[in-house]
Amino acid sequence: MSSRLRAITIVVALLYFAASLFHAGVINGRTLPGAVTPEAVLGAVLLVAALLRRWAIAAYVIVLLGTIFGFTIVLPGGLADIDVQIHLAMFAGLAVCFAVWAWERRASR
C-alpha cells in the first residue's frame, strides 16, 4: 500500500468515526444509537487496513458490506435524509479506495 492509499484510507476511516460521533449526538443533538458502534468498528477496520497492507482489500470489502447494510436501514428515510447522505459519502470514499488500490496494483505489474 502506497503512502497515498494509506492516507486516503485514514481519511475514509475518519469519516466513519465522524459518522459514529454524529450518531452518538456528539456533533449534533440527533442520535441513532444503533449506528454508533458499527460505524466505529468499520472505521477501526479501515485503520487496520492502513497499517496492514496485505489486508487492505479484505478490509475494504468488509467495510463495503457493512455500509451497504447500514444504507438499507436508512434508505427509507429518503435521499434528502442526512443519514443517507452520510452513507453516500462513505460509498464515495470506499470507491476512491478501491480505485486507487486497483490502479496501484495494475501499475505494479
DRENMI-93361 format. One record per residue (C-alpha): residue in three letters; residue number from 0; x, y, z. Coordinates in steps of 0.2 Angstrom, whole numbers, plus 5000, padded with zeros to 4 digits. Layout:
<banus>
Ala;NUM;X;Y;Z
...
</banus>
This chain:
<banus>
Met;0;5000;5000;5000
Ser;1;5007;5017;4995
Ser;2;5008;5032;5006
Arg;3;4994;5039;4995
Leu;4;4982;5025;4998
Arg;5;4986;5024;5016
Ala;6;4982;5042;5018
Ile;7;4966;5040;5008
Thr;8;4961;5025;5019
Ile;9;4964;5035;5035
Val;10;4953;5050;5029
Val;11;4939;5037;5025
Ala;12;4941;5030;5042
Leu;13;4939;5047;5050
Leu;14;4923;5049;5040
Tyr;15;4917;5033;5048
Phe;16;4922;5039;5066
Ala;17;4914;5056;5062
Ala;18;4898;5047;5057
Ser;19;4899;5037;5074
Leu;20;4901;5053;5084
Phe;21;4887;5061;5074
His;22;4875;5047;5078
Ala;23;4880;5047;5096
Gly;24;4874;5065;5097
Val;25;4892;5072;5100
Ile;26;4892;5083;5084
Asn;27;4873;5087;5085
Gly;28;4858;5083;5095
Arg;29;4852;5070;5084
Thr;30;4856;5052;5089
Leu;31;4855;5035;5080
Pro;32;4862;5023;5094
Gly;33;4861;5008;5083
Ala;34;4874;5015;5071
Val;35;4887;5021;5084
Thr;36;4896;5005;5087
Pro;37;4895;4998;5069
Glu;38;4902;5014;5061
Ala;39;4916;5015;5074
Val;40;4921;4997;5071
Leu;41;4921;5000;5052
Gly;42;4932;5015;5055
Ala;43;4944;5004;5065
Val;44;4944;4991;5052
Leu;45;4950;5004;5039
Leu;46;4963;5010;5051
Val;47;4969;4992;5052
Ala;48;4969;4991;5033
Ala;49;4980;5007;5033
Leu;50;4993;4998;5044
Leu;51;4992;4980;5037
Arg;52;4994;4982;5018
Arg;53;4990;4964;5014
Trp;54;4973;4965;5022
Ala;55;4968;4981;5013
Ile;56;4956;4974;5000
Ala;57;4948;4962;5013
Ala;58;4945;4977;5024
Tyr;59;4938;4987;5010
Val;60;4926;4973;5006
Ile;61;4921;4971;5024
Val;62;4918;4989;5026
Leu;63;4908;4990;5010
Leu;64;4896;4976;5016
Gly;65;4893;4985;5032
Thr;66;4890;5001;5023
Ile;67;4878;4993;5012
Phe;68;4869;4985;5027
Gly;69;4868;5002;5035
Phe;70;4862;5010;5019
Thr;71;4847;4998;5018
Ile;72;4842;5003;5035
Val;73;4842;5022;5032
Leu;74;4837;5022;5014
Pro;75;4818;5023;5018
Gly;76;4821;5040;5026
Gly;77;4823;5047;5008
Leu;78;4838;5054;4999
Ala;79;4837;5071;5007
Asp;80;4839;5062;5024
Ile;81;4856;5066;5032
Asp;82;4860;5048;5036
Val;83;4858;5043;5018
Gln;84;4869;5057;5013
Ile;85;4882;5051;5025
His;86;4881;5034;5018
Leu;87;4883;5041;5000
Ala;88;4899;5050;5006
Met;89;4905;5033;5014
Phe;90;4902;5024;4997
Ala;91;4912;5038;4988
Gly;92;4926;5036;5000
Leu;93;4926;5017;4998
Ala;94;4925;5019;4979
Val;95;4941;5030;4979
Cys;96;4950;5017;4990
Phe;97;4945;5003;4978
Ala;98;4950;5013;4963
Val;99;4967;5018;4970
Trp;100;4970;5001;4976
Ala;101;4966;4993;4959
Trp;102;4977;5007;4950
Glu;103;4992;5004;4961
Arg;104;4990;4985;4959
Arg;105;4989;4986;4940
Ala;106;5004;4999;4939
Ser;107;5015;4987;4949
Arg;108;5013;4973;4937
</banus>
